[in-house]
Amino acid sequence: MIGVEELTRIIKATLATASLKGERPLSLLIVADVGLGKSQMLQKFCLVDSVYYSTDTTPYTIIKKYGLELRSGKIKHIIIPEFLTILNKPREQADSFVTFFNSLIEEGVLRVESRGEKTFSAAYPVTVGLITAIAAPEYNRRRSQWASVGFLSRMLHVRFRYSVETADKILDSILLKEYHSEAPEKITRSPDADVLIPVAIGRYLKALALKLKDSEDKLAARKLKQLQTLIMGLAIINHRTAVSNEDLNDLLKMSRFLKPPSIMRLKDRFGKDIIVENTESYAEV
């Protein structure tokens, strides 16, 4: 894919957080307009060993079919390339999915009962990262609801749009059928990695978290934790056991995709005030 090298690197670093000893795997939500290749970007990671990749699933399927892999730590991330497939389910099912992942991402799942039977039990809470993508209009429709239950702040948000130049290069590549040469990404997981963050770099992360925090994250505590985990993931893919200034520079360059966008206040067809993100303020690639 063209123009998404930095975004691909963010995804790789997110997947690398599965190797961090004593840390929860980072979760990622990619937001962009329709037709920009979000799902295709995630599809390239469908064969990663620590990933359960599914275009459509349910909490019951995840727990019932993959419970052993979750308990053993073999599955550390779940990738759903198009979150709209989940949202298009009946309202009750879609809401239960969000509730399920609220726990799975942060507090962890210890025991699950479904349909009158115990379907999952673990010795300690199991946490798994979610990596998914959604079109900006659908995101805006559900933004307030998800924020109210803490679903949004549990994930690192990546927002992007294509520049005119990149869009033109993409059209040329399609004409040349360059998509035939694209291959799945391969990532080797090295478990129980200890990554040191120097104190000076930690101070930079704190300042960056305060700058990038979302309105739902008043203290910037979750944002700081996400940035801390992401930069350790960057160190891992750079084959380091301590975060370096190079990793920090990488993160600072990526931060344009993590920046909260400008907000517009509009009215829906019933005259009710709604808040939506201005996609024109998304970072260009």
C-alpha positions in Angstrom: 0.0 0.0 0.0 1.1 3.5 -0.8 1.7 6.3 1.7 0.9 4.3 4.8 4.3 3.3 6.0 4.1 5.2 9.3 0.6 3.8 9.9 1.9 0.3 9.2 4.7 0.9 11.7 2.2 1.9 14.4 0.3 -1.4 13.8 3.6 -3.4 14.0 4.6 -1.6 17.2 1.1 -2.3 18.6 1.4 -6.0 17.9 4.9 -6.0 19.4 3.4 -4.9 22.7 2.1 -8.5 23.0 5.7 -9.4 23.9 6.0 -7.0 26.9 6.3 -8.7 30.3 3.7 -7.7 32.7 2.0 -5.2 30.3 -1.5 -5.3 28.7 -1.3 -5.4 24.9 -2.1 -2.1 23.3 -5.4 -1.6 21.5 -5.8 0.4 18.4 -8.7 2.1 16.6 -8.1 3.4 13.0 -10.5 6.1 11.9 -10.7 7.5 8.3 -13.2 8.2 5.6 -14.8 5.4 3.6 -12.7 3.8 0.9 -9.2 4.7 2.2 -8.0 1.1 2.6 -8.3 0.7 6.4 -9.4 -2.9 6.2 -6.8 -3.7 3.6 -4.1 -2.3 5.9 -5.2 -4.6 8.7 -5.6 -7.6 6.5 -1.9 -7.7 5.9 -1.5 -8.8 9.6 -3.9 -11.8 9.4 -1.2 -14.4 9.7 0.7 -13.1 12.7 1.0 -15.9 15.3 -0.3 -13.9 18.3 -3.4 -12.7 16.4 -7.0 -14.0 16.1 -8.1 -12.4 12.8 -11.8 -12.3 12.1 -14.1 -10.4 9.7 -17.0 -11.2 12.0 -17.2 -12.7 15.4 -19.0 -12.7 18.7 -17.9 -12.8 22.4 -19.4 -16.3 22.7 -17.3 -17.5 19.7 -14.1 -15.8 21.0 -14.5 -17.4 24.5 -15.9 -20.8 23.5 -13.7 -21.5 20.5 -10.5 -19.8 21.5 -10.6 -19.9 25.3 -7.5 -22.2 25.5 -5.4 -19.9 23.4 -6.6 -16.9 25.4 -5.7 -18.6 28.7 -2.3 -19.7 27.5 -1.4 -16.3 26.1 -1.1 -17.5 22.5 -3.7 -15.0 21.4 -2.7 -11.5 22.5 -4.6 -9.4 19.9 -7.9 -9.7 18.0 -8.0 -7.9 14.7 -11.4 -7.1 13.2 -10.6 -5.2 9.9 -14.1 -3.6 9.7 -15.8 -2.8 12.9 -19.0 -2.0 11.1 -19.7 -5.7 10.7 -20.1 -5.8 14.5 -22.2 -2.7 14.6 -24.6 -4.0 12.0 -25.7 -6.7 14.3 -28.9 -6.3 16.4 -28.4 -3.4 18.9 -28.3 -5.8 21.9 -25.5 -7.9 20.3 -23.5 -4.9 19.3 -23.7 -3.4 22.7 -22.7 -6.6 24.4 -19.6 -6.8 22.1 -18.5 -3.3 23.3 -19.1 -4.3 26.9 -17.2 -7.5 26.5 -14.2 -5.7 25.0 -14.3 -3.0 27.6 -13.4 -5.7 30.1 -11.1 -7.8 27.8 -8.9 -4.7 26.9 -8.4 -3.3 30.4 -9.6 -5.1 33.5 -9.3 -8.6 31.9 -11.8 -11.5 31.8 -11.6 -14.0 34.6 -14.9 -16.0 34.3 -17.7 -15.9 31.7 -21.1 -17.6 31.9 -23.3 -17.8 28.9 -26.6 -19.6 28.2 -26.6 -21.0 31.6 -23.2 -22.6 31.5 -19.7 -21.6 32.4 -17.9 -21.0 29.1 -14.6 -19.6 30.3 -12.6 -19.7 33.4 -9.0 -18.6 34.0 -6.6 -18.5 37.0 -6.0 -14.8 36.5 -7.7 -12.0 34.4 -6.9 -12.4 30.7 -6.4 -9.2 28.7 -6.3 -9.0 24.9 -5.8 -6.1 22.7 -8.3 -5.1 20.0 -7.2 -3.7 16.7 -9.9 -2.5 14.4 -11.0 0.2 11.9 -14.1 2.2 11.3 -15.3 4.8 8.9 -15.4 8.4 10.2 -19.2 8.8 9.7 -20.0 5.7 11.7 -17.5 6.6 14.4 -19.1 10.0 14.8 -22.6 8.4 15.1 -21.4 6.4 18.1 -18.8 8.7 19.6 -20.8 10.0 22.5 -22.2 6.6 23.4 -18.8 4.9 23.4 -17.2 7.7 25.3 -19.8 7.5 28.0 -19.0 3.8 28.7 -15.2 4.3 28.5 -14.8 2.3 25.2 -13.0 5.1 23.3 -10.4 5.9 25.9 -9.3 2.3 26.2 -7.9 2.4 22.6 -5.3 4.5 21.0 -6.9 6.3 18.1 -5.2 6.7 14.7 -6.8 9.2 12.3 -5.6 9.8 8.7 -6.6 11.0 5.3 -4.9 11.0 1.9 -3.2 14.0 0.3 -4.0 14.7 -3.3 -0.6 13.5 -4.3 -0.9 10.2 -2.5 -4.4 9.6 -3.9 -3.0 10.1 -7.4 -0.2 7.6 -6.7 -2.7 5.1 -5.4 -4.8 5.3 -8.6 -1.6 4.8 -10.7 -0.7 1.8 -8.7 -4.1 0.3 -9.2 -3.8 0.7 -13.0 -0.4 -1.1 -12.8 -2.0 -3.9 -10.7 0.7 -3.4 -8.0 -1.6 -4.8 -5.4 -0.8 -8.3 -6.7 2.7 -7.9 -5.2 1.5 -7.1 -1.7 2.2 -9.9 0.8 1.1 -10.5 4.4 3.3 -9.1 7.2 5.3 -11.5 9.3 6.1 -10.7 12.9 8.0 -13.0 15.2 6.9 -12.7 18.8 9.5 -12.8 21.5 7.6 -13.2 24.8 8.4 -11.7 28.2 10.4 -8.7 26.9 11.6 -6.2 29.5 12.0 -2.8 28.0 13.5 0.1 30.0 12.2 3.7 29.6 14.8 6.2 30.7 13.6 8.9 33.1 14.2 11.8 30.6 12.2 10.1 27.9 9.4 9.4 30.4 9.1 13.1 31.0 8.7 13.7 27.2 5.9 11.0 27.2 4.1 12.8 30.1 4.2 16.1 28.2 3.0 14.4 25.0 0.2 12.6 26.8 -1.1 15.9 28.2 -1.0 17.4 24.7 -2.7 14.4 23.0 -5.3 13.5 25.7 -8.9 13.0 24.7 -11.8 14.8 26.3 -12.8 11.5 27.9 -9.4 11.1 29.6 -9.3 14.0 32.0 -6.0 13.1 33.7 -4.3 11.9 30.5 -3.5 8.7 32.5 -4.8 6.3 29.9 -3.1 8.3 27.1 0.2 8.2 29.0 -0.1 4.5 29.5 -0.9 4.0 25.8 2.1 6.1 24.7 4.4 4.3 27.1 3.3 0.9 25.8 3.6 2.0 22.2 7.1 3.4 22.5 8.2 0.1 24.2 6.6 -1.7 21.2 8.7 0.6 18.9 11.8 -0.4 20.9 11.0 -4.1 20.4 10.6 -3.8 16.6 13.9 -2.0 16.6 15.5 -4.9 18.5 16.2 -2.8 21.6 15.8 -3.6 25.3 15.7 0.1 26.3 13.8 2.9 24.7 16.2 5.2 22.8 16.0 8.8 21.5 15.4 7.3 18.0 12.3 5.5 19.3 11.1 8.8 20.9 11.7 10.6 17.6 9.6 7.9 15.8 6.8 8.4 18.3 6.9 12.2 17.9 6.6 11.9 14.1 3.7 9.4 14.6 1.9 11.7 17.1 0.3 13.7 14.3 -1.9 10.7 13.7 -2.8 10.5 17.4 -3.7 14.2 17.8 -7.4 14.8 18.7 -9.0 16.5 15.6 -11.0 19.7 15.5 -14.7 19.3 16.5 -17.8 20.6 14.7 -21.2 21.2 16.2 -24.0 20.3 13.9 -27.7 19.5 14.1 -29.2 16.2 13.1 -32.5 15.9 11.1 -34.5 16.2 14.3 -32.8 19.5 15.2 -30.7 17.9 18.0 -27.2 19.2 18.5 -24.5 16.6 17.6 -20.7 16.8 17.8 -18.7 15.4 15.0 -15.0 15.3 14.1 -13.8 17.4 11.2 -12.0 14.8 9.0 -10.2 17.7 7.2 -8.1 18.0 10.4 -7.0 14.4 10.2 -3.3 13.9 9.5 -2.4 13.6 5.8 -0.3 10.9 4.3 
